[in-house]
Amino acid sequence: MRVLQNPLFLIACLLFWFNQYLEKVKGIFIPFVNAYLDDLLAMPVVLGISLQVFQLIHPLKSGFRFTKVQVMVGWLYFSLLFEVLLPKWSAKYVADPWDILAYGIGAVIFYRFINK
């Protein structure tokens, strides 16, 4: 199954878009959702799009899958960038260890249900 046809990937993208629409356009902020939903959806969305691109260019085509290590590297990359480095470089960003957990849960969701 192509990534762009995976129902869970599509739901993650739609939820992400809808949350951004509520926040940016309507000015509606639901505290827990505002704090963690985007982080939870980041890995399924970003890794899903990345997987789709790889499947377009890799010789295995739709048979290409990310390994556990590759998914873990994506999780570590997001965690280090958004929760360690960016908060040190700019006061606009705030480190939150719960975000790292949300990225991790999202990575597991991606690996088990989208990366198949």
N, C-alpha and C positions, 0 to 999 in steps of 0.2 A: 504494500500500500504506500502510495506517495505520502509524504509528510503533509502536504497541503490538503490532503483528503482525510487526514486523521481527525476524528471528531474531537478528541481531547486537545489537540493542537489548536483547532479552530475555536473551541470554547475558551482556551487560554488567551488567544489573541482578542477575541470579542470581549472577554472580561477586562483585559488590560485596557482596550480602547474605551470601553464604557466607563471604567473608573477614571481614566484621564479626562473624558468628556465631562463627567460629573464635577471633577475638581477644577479643571481649567475653564470650562465654558459656563457651567451652572454655578460654580462656587460652592458646591455641596461637598462637605468633608465628613466622612464617617470615621471617627478616630481610629479604631483598630484596623479597618479596611484601608484607610489612608496610610497607616504606618507599615503594613506588612503585605498587602495583596500584590502590589507591583513587584516586590522582592520575591514572593512565592512564584509568580508567573514569569519572572525574568528568564530563568533557565529553560523552561519548556519553550518559550517564544524564541529566545536567541539561539539556543541549540537546535531547535526545530528548523529555523530558517537556515542555519549553517548546514545542517544535515541535508536539507533539500538542495542547497547549492552544490555540496559535495556529490550528491547523487546525480546531479546534472553533468558534472565534469569528470567524475571518477569512472574508470573502465568497468567497475562492477555495477554501475548505475543504481537501480533501486535495491540491489543487494548489499550496498555499502551501509555499514553501521558504525557508530562510534563505540569504542571500547570503554570499559569501566574507567580505565586510566584517563582517557581523553575527556570523559564527562567530569571526572574528579578535577582535572586540570582546569576545565571551564569554571567549576564551582570555586576552586581556589583563586583563580584569576579575578572573578567578580568580587569575592570576599576581600582579597587584598586591596584591589583597586578602590572599591566603594566604601570599605569599612576601615581601612588602615591608611592608605596613601592620600586619597582625596580629602579626608578630614584634616590631615596634617597640612595640606597645601592651601586649603580654603575654609574659611569659617562658614561658608554656605552649606558645607556637608557636615553631617554628624555621624560619628561611629556608633553603631548599635549592634551588639553581639547577637540579638534576636534576628537581625537581618541575615546573618551568616547561617543561622538555622533555617530560615525561610528559603535562602538560596539552596541549601542542602536538600530540603524536602522537595523543592522544585526540580533539582537535578535527579533525585530518585524517581519522581513522577515521570520525567522525561525518559530516563533510561528504561524503566519498566513498561511504559505504555505508548511512547511515541517512537522510540528508537528500536522498532521491531520490524 
